[in-house]
């Protein structure tokens, strides 16, 4: 249980410092140092861990993706494509609140780490029209971005989780779809309710015009989705191709790109990525998550609690669905029987891991978009927590019924 206490101290430090509005990237570097000291990792090795994480291809890739997404988002704003997309959706959908949720949900079909940054400018734009608070805009953008992760087979975490539970992706979707419905309900109840409806649908003539406007404005995002998902081209290449094509069509030159990079890219998001990757590297090299999870499994903890808490802890401390499932599932599977597991237990373990990720301040979608929206952590968690509890309640019901 000493390992659990050590991790609890590190998590408490993280929560304390982010509550005091410290930069999350710096907080994670300090947390990595404390974690290494508590688990007796030599300082020289900790320095090596930091360098390994900083120059890891995944770290560089994540930073490049986020910068490219922010660049494309600013280009869409400058060329009025963002306004056109929003205006057409507002004309086509009778309730602007639904538009607020539809945009991150559509972007959520693009499985990428930190992908909530893609929809953040659009949600911010509509949210301002609706007089929504920074925390409400942040929650809607964050929550609806992830509603597909229970059922969408293009997410690596989904495929990994299904494989570790011994079920096919199709079977996983068939089992977990009620959790996706519960997730949507949580987003509606704790994100959209309370916002006043402000627009009505247009006429039939307006509808045809709006469809044309939507097609002419949404094509850059559709192209990214087409290239990266349908064709399978690397996401960085897909973003670069789209940015260059948009720049050619809208005559955006080097001077404007320089201005975008200098004034409109939040470079502190790159610091957050660096801090998160260093922390994950130290978690791995110290073996701290595995040690804590095994300690829970050895303790006299009820099976129902352990099956939820172990994946939850792995997700909370890593911020990654792949880590939550890869670390948590192998430990809890012996507690609930051999794979394929009972559907109810599968839903319970899955919800534990995924809700840990959704609550984690290390989740890049949460960390990066909180910086973008300048949302208060405490007010934000007042929306995230009840939505998480609703999903947990749905999973608990599935355990009893299935």
Beta strands, then each sheet from edge to edge (+ up, - down):
end
